[in-house]
């Protein structure tokens, strides 16, 4: 890359902190670092023209786990671990709202619902029988009952007669949230260079040398916040997981309002701008969806469209407006990885599809490591 003296001097010289990834974690980390180090030179490198991965591509759920998802988590995690996961998500959402304000992110607490298909009768009955157990587990966090069951008032078809309800769940406008974070970063004199991919890095006693697809430079500290893409740079228990999403064209008299979960959270939908946003389906083919490549598969598209037309909006004449995908970071455990990797290198990755909920607090924890 043909860099000028001015470009090198202003952007790539005397860099104190370099963050890879301008998503929720990266931007939140940079803002926390600015609070701690008012005069530091903070640089963010982003491989996309906009934040890649999941931060600008998620469904905008301000959630902390459906009833069936938490029951499923208890099969592989202790009660204490599940409690800690939920508390971290609740604290993270609180920090996000405090940082940006509810108006800036269009936060609406419309409640969250969980549907159970006719074939999911066993799961439905398990959730009914264990509702009180989960409510008791979470009571110290909310000081109230989180989960209850309600009648099907939205006209969904091929589902159980009642569905789970979570009074504390909300939704945000993902685009507004990321625009607000980026604006706040610019206001705090945090430099962001887009369309720049970090290829490798090497470390000596006092600095880290970074090689990108355009240039090389040195930084005092390196913080990796690339979530689903982390395995390209570090050897940790995190792998990519693609999430495919569609959104309908505008629908007249749309009465569905809230966030909705189906099949242990593997499917999810919500209202936005008189449309239905609907995503999920990676459980149809985990291996294929374990990829860092964006795109759609016919298998998942067909299933999303089928559920949309037979279950969610069975009596509506609707058209699909747009498809996209995002890349999450998952692993064998749901606890995020926030750690010091070496003298001058740190990471905050593996958000497990909960980036909206925990991205802010993982960014803060990452900054706190220094």
C-alpha positions as a Markdown table, in Angstrom:
| # | Residue | x | y | z |
|---|---|---|---|---|
| 1 | Unk | 0.0 | 0.0 | 0.0 |
| 2 | Unk | 1.4 | 3.4 | -1.0 |
| 3 | Unk | 1.2 | 5.2 | 2.4 |
| 4 | Unk | 2.3 | 8.8 | 2.8 |
| 5 | Unk | 4.4 | 10.2 | 5.6 |
| 6 | Unk | 1.2 | 11.8 | 7.0 |
| 7 | Unk | -0.8 | 8.6 | 7.0 |
| 8 | Unk | 2.0 | 6.7 | 8.8 |
| 9 | Unk | 2.6 | 9.5 | 11.3 |
| 10 | Unk | -1.1 | 10.1 | 12.1 |
| 11 | Unk | -2.5 | 6.5 | 12.1 |
| 12 | Unk | 0.3 | 4.0 | 12.5 |
| 13 | Unk | 2.9 | 5.6 | 14.8 |
| 14 | Unk | 3.1 | 5.4 | 18.6 |
| 15 | Unk | 0.0 | 3.2 | 18.8 |
| 16 | Unk | -0.7 | 2.3 | 22.4 |
| 17 | Unk | -3.7 | -0.1 | 21.9 |
| 18 | Unk | -4.7 | -1.9 | 18.7 |
| 19 | Unk | -8.1 | -3.7 | 18.7 |
| 20 | Unk | -8.9 | -6.1 | 15.9 |
| 21 | Unk | -12.7 | -6.0 | 15.2 |
| 22 | Unk | -15.0 | -3.0 | 15.3 |
| 23 | Unk | -18.0 | -4.9 | 16.5 |
| 24 | Unk | -19.8 | -4.5 | 19.8 |
| 25 | Unk | -16.9 | -6.0 | 21.8 |
| 26 | Unk | -14.2 | -4.0 | 20.0 |
| 27 | Unk | -15.9 | -0.6 | 20.2 |
| 28 | Unk | -17.0 | -1.2 | 23.8 |
| 29 | Unk | -13.4 | -2.2 | 24.7 |
| 30 | Unk | -12.0 | 1.0 | 23.0 |
| 31 | Unk | -14.5 | 3.2 | 24.9 |
| 32 | Unk | -13.5 | 1.7 | 28.2 |
| 33 | Unk | -9.8 | 2.1 | 27.4 |
| 34 | Unk | -10.4 | 5.7 | 26.6 |
| 35 | Unk | -11.9 | 6.2 | 30.0 |
| 36 | Unk | -8.9 | 4.6 | 31.6 |
| 37 | Unk | -6.3 | 6.2 | 29.3 |
| 38 | Unk | -7.5 | 9.7 | 28.2 |
| 39 | Unk | -4.3 | 10.4 | 26.2 |
| 40 | Unk | -3.7 | 7.0 | 24.7 |
| 41 | Unk | -3.5 | 6.4 | 20.9 |
| 42 | Unk | -6.2 | 3.8 | 20.3 |
| 43 | Unk | -6.6 | 2.1 | 16.9 |
| 44 | Unk | -9.3 | -0.3 | 15.7 |
| 45 | Unk | -8.7 | -2.5 | 12.6 |
| 46 | Unk | -11.8 | -3.8 | 10.8 |
| 47 | Unk | -11.6 | -6.1 | 7.8 |
| 48 | Unk | -15.1 | -5.2 | 6.5 |
| 49 | Unk | -16.4 | -1.9 | 5.1 |
| 50 | Unk | -18.8 | -2.2 | 8.1 |
| 51 | Unk | -18.3 | -4.3 | 11.2 |
| 52 | Unk | -18.2 | -7.9 | 10.0 |
| 53 | Unk | -19.3 | -11.0 | 11.8 |
| 54 | Unk | -22.5 | -10.6 | 13.7 |
| 55 | Unk | -22.6 | -7.1 | 15.2 |
| 56 | Unk | -24.4 | -5.5 | 12.3 |
| 57 | Unk | -26.1 | -8.7 | 11.1 |
| 58 | Unk | -27.9 | -10.0 | 14.3 |
| 59 | Unk | -31.6 | -10.0 | 14.9 |
| 60 | Unk | -31.5 | -7.3 | 17.6 |
| 61 | Unk | -32.8 | -9.5 | 20.5 |
| 62 | Unk | -32.2 | -8.0 | 23.9 |
| 63 | Unk | -32.5 | -11.5 | 25.5 |
| 64 | Unk | -30.8 | -13.8 | 27.9 |
| 65 | Unk | -32.0 | -17.3 | 27.0 |
| 66 | Unk | -35.4 | -18.9 | 26.5 |
| 67 | Unk | -36.8 | -21.4 | 29.0 |
| 68 | Unk | -36.0 | -24.5 | 26.9 |
| 69 | Unk | -32.5 | -23.1 | 26.1 |
| 70 | Unk | -31.7 | -22.7 | 29.8 |
| 71 | Unk | -33.0 | -26.2 | 30.6 |
| 72 | Unk | -30.8 | -27.5 | 27.8 |
| 73 | Unk | -27.8 | -25.6 | 29.2 |
| 74 | Unk | -28.3 | -27.3 | 32.5 |
| 75 | Unk | -27.5 | -30.6 | 30.8 |
| 76 | Unk | -23.9 | -29.4 | 30.1 |
| 77 | Unk | -23.4 | -26.7 | 32.7 |
| 78 | Unk | -23.9 | -26.5 | 36.5 |
| 79 | Unk | -26.7 | -24.4 | 38.0 |
| 80 | Unk | -24.0 | -21.9 | 39.1 |
| 81 | Unk | -22.7 | -21.6 | 35.6 |
| 82 | Unk | -26.1 | -21.1 | 34.1 |
| 83 | Unk | -26.9 | -18.5 | 36.8 |
| 84 | Unk | -23.6 | -16.7 | 36.0 |
| 85 | Unk | -24.3 | -16.7 | 32.3 |
| 86 | Unk | -27.8 | -15.2 | 32.7 |
| 87 | Unk | -26.5 | -12.6 | 35.1 |
| 88 | Unk | -23.7 | -11.6 | 32.7 |
| 89 | Unk | -26.3 | -11.2 | 29.9 |
| 90 | Unk | -28.5 | -9.0 | 32.1 |
| 91 | Unk | -25.6 | -6.9 | 33.3 |
| 92 | Unk | -24.4 | -6.6 | 29.7 |
| 93 | Unk | -27.7 | -5.3 | 28.5 |
| 94 | Unk | -27.9 | -2.8 | 31.3 |
| 95 | Unk | -24.4 | -1.5 | 30.4 |
| 96 | Unk | -25.4 | -1.2 | 26.7 |
| 97 | Unk | -28.5 | 0.8 | 27.6 |
| 98 | Unk | -26.6 | 3.0 | 30.0 |
| 99 | Unk | -23.8 | 3.6 | 27.5 |
| 100 | Unk | -26.0 | 4.6 | 24.5 |
| 101 | Unk | -29.5 | 5.3 | 25.9 |
| 102 | Unk | -32.7 | 3.5 | 25.1 |
| 103 | Unk | -33.7 | 6.1 | 22.4 |
| 104 | Unk | -30.5 | 5.7 | 20.5 |
| 105 | Unk | -30.8 | 1.9 | 20.2 |
| 106 | Unk | -34.7 | 2.0 | 19.9 |
| 107 | Unk | -35.0 | -0.3 | 22.9 |
| 108 | Unk | -38.5 | -1.7 | 23.5 |
| 109 | Unk | -39.3 | -4.2 | 26.2 |
| 110 | Unk | -42.2 | -6.0 | 24.5 |
| 111 | Unk | -41.6 | -9.3 | 26.1 |
| 112 | Unk | -40.2 | -12.5 | 24.7 |
| 113 | Unk | -42.2 | -15.6 | 23.7 |
| 114 | Unk | -41.3 | -19.3 | 23.1 |
| 115 | Unk | -43.3 | -21.4 | 20.7 |
| 116 | Unk | -43.5 | -25.2 | 20.8 |
| 117 | Unk | -44.5 | -27.1 | 17.7 |
| 118 | Unk | -47.0 | -29.9 | 17.8 |
| 119 | Unk | -44.1 | -32.3 | 17.4 |
| 120 | Unk | -42.3 | -30.7 | 20.4 |
| 121 | Unk | -44.9 | -31.9 | 22.9 |
| 122 | Unk | -42.2 | -33.6 | 25.1 |
| 123 | Unk | -40.1 | -30.4 | 25.2 |
| 124 | Unk | -43.3 | -28.4 | 25.9 |
| 125 | Unk | -44.3 | -30.5 | 28.8 |
| 126 | Unk | -40.7 | -30.5 | 30.2 |
| 127 | Unk | -40.7 | -26.7 | 30.1 |
| 128 | Unk | -44.1 | -26.5 | 31.8 |
| 129 | Unk | -42.9 | -28.9 | 34.6 |
| 130 | Unk | -39.6 | -27.1 | 35.1 |
| 131 | Unk | -40.7 | -23.5 | 34.9 |
| 132 | Unk | -40.8 | -23.0 | 38.6 |
| 133 | Unk | -37.4 | -24.6 | 39.0 |
| 134 | Unk | -35.9 | -22.1 | 36.5 |
| 135 | Unk | -37.8 | -19.2 | 38.0 |
| 136 | Unk | -36.4 | -20.1 | 41.4 |
| 137 | Unk | -32.9 | -20.3 | 40.0 |
| 138 | Unk | -33.1 | -16.8 | 38.4 |
| 139 | Unk | -35.1 | -15.1 | 41.2 |
| 140 | Unk | -32.0 | -13.5 | 42.9 |
| 141 | Unk | -31.3 | -11.7 | 39.6 |
| 142 | Unk | -34.8 | -10.4 | 38.8 |
| 143 | Unk | -36.6 | -10.5 | 42.1 |
| 144 | Unk | -39.6 | -11.7 | 40.2 |
| 145 | Unk | -40.8 | -14.7 | 38.2 |
| 146 | Unk | -39.2 | -14.6 | 34.8 |
| 147 | Unk | -41.2 | -17.2 | 32.9 |
| 148 | Unk | -44.9 | -17.9 | 32.6 |
| 149 | Unk | -47.2 | -19.3 | 30.0 |
| 150 | Unk | -49.8 | -17.5 | 27.8 |
| 151 | Unk | -52.5 | -18.4 | 25.3 |
| 152 | Unk | -51.7 | -18.1 | 21.6 |
| 153 | Unk | -53.1 | -14.7 | 20.8 |
| 154 | Unk | -51.1 | -14.2 | 17.6 |
| 155 | Unk | -52.8 | -16.8 | 15.5 |
| 156 | Unk | -49.7 | -19.1 | 15.1 |
| 157 | Unk | -50.5 | -22.5 | 13.6 |
| 158 | Unk | -49.2 | -26.0 | 14.3 |
| 159 | Unk | -48.0 | -25.1 | 17.8 |
| 160 | Unk | -49.0 | -26.0 | 21.3 |
| 161 | Unk | -52.0 | -24.2 | 22.8 |
| 162 | Unk | -49.9 | -22.0 | 25.1 |
| 163 | Unk | -46.4 | -20.6 | 24.8 |
| 164 | Unk | -43.8 | -19.4 | 27.2 |
| 165 | Unk | -43.6 | -15.7 | 28.1 |
| 166 | Unk | -40.6 | -13.8 | 29.5 |
| 167 | Unk | -41.7 | -10.3 | 30.7 |
| 168 | Unk | -38.1 | -9.0 | 30.8 |
| 169 | Unk | -37.1 | -9.6 | 27.2 |
| 170 | Unk | -36.7 | -6.7 | 24.7 |
| 171 | Unk | -35.6 | -5.8 | 21.3 |
| 172 | Unk | -33.3 | -3.1 | 19.7 |
| 173 | Unk | -32.5 | -1.7 | 16.3 |
| 174 | Unk | -29.2 | -3.3 | 15.5 |
| 175 | Unk | -28.2 | -0.7 | 12.9 |
| 176 | Unk | -29.0 | 2.2 | 15.3 |
| 177 | Unk | -27.0 | 0.6 | 18.1 |
| 178 | Unk | -23.9 | 0.1 | 15.9 |
| 179 | Unk | -24.1 | 3.6 | 14.4 |
| 180 | Unk | -24.4 | 5.1 | 17.9 |
| 181 | Unk | -21.3 | 3.1 | 19.1 |
| 182 | Unk | -19.3 | 4.1 | 16.1 |
| 183 | Unk | -20.3 | 7.8 | 16.6 |
| 184 | Unk | -19.3 | 7.6 | 20.2 |
| 185 | Unk | -15.9 | 6.1 | 19.3 |
| 186 | Unk | -15.2 | 8.9 | 16.8 |
| 187 | Unk | -16.2 | 11.5 | 19.4 |
| 188 | Unk | -13.6 | 9.9 | 21.8 |
| 189 | Unk | -10.8 | 10.2 | 19.2 |
| 190 | Unk | -10.6 | 6.5 | 18.6 |
| 191 | Unk | -9.2 | 5.8 | 15.1 |
| 192 | Unk | -10.9 | 3.1 | 13.0 |
| 193 | Unk | -9.4 | 1.8 | 9.7 |
| 194 | Unk | -11.8 | -0.3 | 7.7 |
| 195 | Unk | -11.2 | -2.9 | 4.9 |
| 196 | Unk | -8.0 | -4.0 | 6.6 |
| 197 | Unk | -7.5 | -7.6 | 7.5 |
| 198 | Unk | -4.9 | -8.7 | 10.1 |
| 199 | Unk | -3.0 | -11.6 | 8.6 |
| 200 | Unk | -0.6 | -12.3 | 11.5 |
| 201 | Unk | 1.2 | -10.8 | 14.5 |
| 202 | Unk | 4.5 | -11.4 | 16.3 |
| 203 | Unk | 5.6 | -10.2 | 19.7 |
| 204 | Unk | 8.7 | -9.0 | 21.4 |
| 205 | Unk | 9.2 | -7.9 | 25.0 |
| 206 | Unk | 7.6 | -4.5 | 24.7 |
| 207 | Unk | 5.4 | -4.5 | 21.6 |
| 208 | Unk | 3.5 | -6.4 | 19.0 |
| 209 | Unk | 4.2 | -6.3 | 15.3 |
| 210 | Unk | 1.1 | -6.5 | 13.2 |
| 211 | Unk | 0.9 | -7.5 | 9.5 |
| 212 | Unk | -2.2 | -6.6 | 7.6 |
| 213 | Unk | -3.2 | -7.1 | 3.9 |
| 214 | Unk | -2.1 | -3.4 | 3.4 |
| 215 | Unk | 0.7 | -2.5 | 5.8 |
| 216 | Unk | 2.8 | -3.5 | 8.8 |
| 217 | Unk | 3.2 | -1.5 | 12.0 |
| 218 | Unk | 3.8 | -2.0 | 15.8 |
| 219 | Unk | 1.6 | -1.5 | 18.8 |
| 220 | Unk | 2.2 | -1.6 | 22.5 |
| 221 | Unk | -0.8 | -3.9 | 23.2 |
| 222 | Unk | -3.0 | -6.0 | 21.0 |
| 223 | Unk | -6.6 | -6.9 | 21.8 |
| 224 | Unk | -8.4 | -9.5 | 19.7 |
| 225 | Unk | -12.2 | -9.0 | 19.4 |
| 226 | Unk | -13.1 | -11.0 | 16.3 |
| 227 | Unk | -15.4 | -13.5 | 17.9 |
| 228 | Unk | -16.3 | -16.0 | 15.1 |
| 229 | Unk | -13.2 | -15.3 | 13.2 |
| 230 | Unk | -10.9 | -15.7 | 16.1 |
| 231 | Unk | -9.6 | -19.1 | 15.1 |
| 232 | Unk | -7.8 | -17.4 | 12.2 |
| 233 | Unk | -5.5 | -15.7 | 14.6 |
| 234 | Unk | -5.5 | -17.6 | 17.9 |
| 235 | Unk | -5.7 | -21.2 | 19.1 |
| 236 | Unk | -8.6 | -21.1 | 21.5 |
| 237 | Unk | -11.8 | -23.1 | 21.9 |
| 238 | Unk | -13.9 | -21.0 | 19.6 |
| 239 | Unk | -15.3 | -21.8 | 16.1 |
| 240 | Unk | -17.5 | -19.9 | 13.6 |
| 241 | Unk | -21.2 | -20.6 | 13.4 |
| 242 | Unk | -23.2 | -19.0 | 10.6 |
| 243 | Unk | -26.7 | -17.7 | 11.2 |
| 244 | Unk | -29.0 | -17.3 | 8.1 |
| 245 | Unk | -31.7 | -14.6 | 8.3 |
| 246 | Unk | -34.5 | -13.4 | 6.1 |
| 247 | Unk | -36.9 | -10.4 | 6.4 |
| 248 | Unk | -40.3 | -10.0 | 4.7 |
| 249 | Unk | -41.5 | -7.1 | 2.8 |
| 250 | Unk | -43.9 | -4.8 | 4.6 |
| 251 | Unk | -47.1 | -6.6 | 5.9 |
| 252 | Unk | -50.4 | -4.7 | 6.4 |
| 253 | Unk | -52.0 | -5.0 | 9.8 |
| 254 | Unk | -49.1 | -6.9 | 11.3 |
| 255 | Unk | -50.1 | -7.6 | 14.9 |
| 256 | Unk | -47.1 | -9.7 | 16.0 |
| 257 | Unk | -45.0 | -7.7 | 18.4 |
| 258 | Unk | -42.2 | -9.0 | 20.5 |
| 259 | Unk | -39.3 | -11.4 | 20.2 |
| 260 | Unk | -40.0 | -15.1 | 19.6 |
| 261 | Unk | -38.0 | -18.3 | 20.1 |
| 262 | Unk | -38.6 | -21.7 | 18.6 |
| 263 | Unk | -36.8 | -25.1 | 19.0 |
| 264 | Unk | -34.5 | -24.3 | 21.9 |
| 265 | Unk | -33.6 | -20.9 | 20.4 |
| 266 | Unk | -32.4 | -22.4 | 17.1 |
| 267 | Unk | -35.1 | -20.4 | 15.3 |
| 268 | Unk | -36.0 | -16.8 | 16.3 |
| 269 | Unk | -38.2 | -14.1 | 14.8 |
| 270 | Unk | -39.5 | -10.6 | 15.7 |
| 271 | Unk | -41.4 | -7.6 | 14.3 |
| 272 | Unk | -39.5 | -4.6 | 12.8 |
| 273 | Unk | -40.9 | -1.8 | 10.6 |
| 274 | Unk | -44.1 | -3.8 | 9.8 |
| 275 | Unk | -42.0 | -6.8 | 8.7 |
| 276 | Unk | -41.1 | -10.1 | 10.2 |
| 277 | Unk | -37.4 | -10.8 | 10.6 |
| 278 | Unk | -36.8 | -14.6 | 10.9 |
| 279 | Unk | -33.5 | -16.4 | 11.3 |
| 280 | Unk | -31.9 | -19.7 | 12.5 |
| 281 | Unk | -31.8 | -23.2 | 11.3 |
| 282 | Unk | -28.1 | -24.0 | 11.7 |
| 283 | Unk | -29.2 | -27.1 | 13.7 |
| 284 | Unk | -30.4 | -28.6 | 10.3 |
| 285 | Unk | -26.7 | -29.0 | 9.3 |
| 286 | Unk | -24.2 | -28.0 | 12.0 |
| 287 | Unk | -21.2 | -29.0 | 10.0 |
| 288 | Unk | -22.1 | -26.9 | 7.0 |
| 289 | Unk | -22.9 | -23.9 | 9.2 |
| 290 | Unk | -19.6 | -24.2 | 11.0 |
| 291 | Unk | -18.1 | -21.7 | 8.5 |
| 292 | Unk | -16.7 | -18.2 | 8.4 |
| 293 | Unk | -18.1 | -17.7 | 4.9 |
| 294 | Unk | -21.2 | -15.6 | 4.5 |
| 295 | Unk | -24.1 | -16.9 | 2.3 |
| 296 | Unk | -27.3 | -19.0 | 2.3 |
| 297 | Unk | -28.1 | -22.6 | 1.7 |
| 298 | Unk | -31.2 | -23.9 | 0.1 |
| 299 | Unk | -31.8 | -26.3 | 3.0 |
| 300 | Unk | -32.1 | -23.5 | 5.6 |
| 301 | Unk | -33.9 | -21.0 | 3.2 |
| 302 | Unk | -36.5 | -23.6 | 2.5 |
| 303 | Unk | -37.1 | -24.4 | 6.2 |
| 304 | Unk | -37.3 | -20.7 | 7.2 |
| 305 | Unk | -39.8 | -20.0 | 4.4 |
| 306 | Unk | -41.8 | -23.1 | 5.3 |
| 307 | Unk | -42.1 | -22.2 | 9.0 |
| 308 | Unk | -42.9 | -18.6 | 8.1 |
| 309 | Unk | -45.8 | -19.6 | 5.9 |
| 310 | Unk | -47.2 | -22.6 | 7.8 |
| 311 | Unk | -46.6 | -21.5 | 11.5 |
| 312 | Unk | -45.8 | -17.8 | 11.9 |
| 313 | Unk | -48.0 | -16.1 | 9.3 |
| 314 | Unk | -50.2 | -18.9 | 7.9 |
| 315 | Unk | -53.0 | -16.6 | 6.6 |
| 316 | Unk | -50.9 | -13.8 | 5.1 |
| 317 | Unk | -49.9 | -13.2 | 1.5 |
| 318 | Unk | -46.3 | -12.3 | 2.1 |
| 319 | Unk | -43.1 | -11.8 | 0.1 |
| 320 | Unk | -39.5 | -12.2 | 1.2 |
| 321 | Unk | -37.7 | -8.9 | 0.9 |
| 322 | Unk | -34.1 | -9.8 | 1.7 |
| 323 | Unk | -31.7 | -12.5 | 2.9 |
| 324 | Unk | -28.4 | -12.2 | 4.7 |
| 325 | Unk | -26.1 | -14.1 | 7.2 |
| 326 | Unk | -23.9 | -13.4 | 10.1 |
| 327 | Unk | -21.0 | -15.2 | 11.8 |
| 328 | Unk | -21.1 | -16.0 | 15.5 |
| 329 | Unk | -18.5 | -17.5 | 17.7 |
| 330 | Unk | -19.3 | -20.7 | 19.6 |
| 331 | Unk | -17.6 | -23.5 | 21.5 |
| 332 | Unk | -18.1 | -26.5 | 23.8 |
| 333 | Unk | -18.9 | -24.1 | 26.6 |
| 334 | Unk | -21.0 | -21.0 | 26.6 |
| 335 | Unk | -18.8 | -18.9 | 28.9 |
| 336 | Unk | -17.0 | -16.3 | 26.8 |
| 337 | Unk | -13.2 | -16.4 | 26.6 |
| 338 | Unk | -11.7 | -13.2 | 28.0 |
| 339 | Unk | -8.0 | -13.8 | 28.8 |
| 340 | Unk | -4.4 | -12.6 | 28.5 |
| 341 | Unk | -2.7 | -14.7 | 25.9 |
| 342 | Unk | 0.8 | -13.4 | 26.4 |
| 343 | Unk | 2.6 | -10.3 | 27.7 |
| 344 | Unk | 1.0 | -7.9 | 25.3 |
| 345 | Unk | -1.8 | -9.8 | 23.6 |
| 346 | Unk | -5.4 | -10.3 | 24.9 |
| 347 | Unk | -8.7 | -11.6 | 23.6 |
| 348 | Unk | -12.4 | -11.3 | 24.2 |
| 349 | Unk | -14.2 | -13.9 | 22.0 |
| 350 | Unk | -16.8 | -16.7 | 21.9 |
| 351 | Unk | -20.0 | -14.8 | 22.6 |
| 352 | Unk | -22.2 | -17.8 | 21.7 |
| 353 | Unk | -24.9 | -15.8 | 19.8 |
| 354 | Unk | -25.4 | -13.4 | 22.7 |
| 355 | Unk | -23.4 | -10.5 | 21.4 |
| 356 | Unk | -26.2 | -7.9 | 21.9 |
| 357 | Unk | -26.5 | -9.0 | 25.5 |
| 358 | Unk | -22.9 | -9.4 | 26.5 |
| 359 | Unk | -20.8 | -7.5 | 23.9 |
| 360 | Unk | -20.6 | -4.4 | 26.1 |
| 361 | Unk | -19.6 | -6.2 | 29.2 |
| 362 | Unk | -17.1 | -8.4 | 27.4 |
| 363 | Unk | -15.5 | -5.3 | 25.9 |
| 364 | Unk | -15.3 | -3.8 | 29.4 |
| 365 | Unk | -13.8 | -7.0 | 30.9 |
| 366 | Unk | -11.3 | -7.1 | 28.0 |
| 367 | Unk | -10.2 | -3.5 | 28.7 |
| 368 | Unk | -10.0 | -4.3 | 32.5 |
| 369 | Unk | -7.4 | -7.1 | 31.8 |
| 370 | Unk | -4.9 | -4.3 | 31.1 |
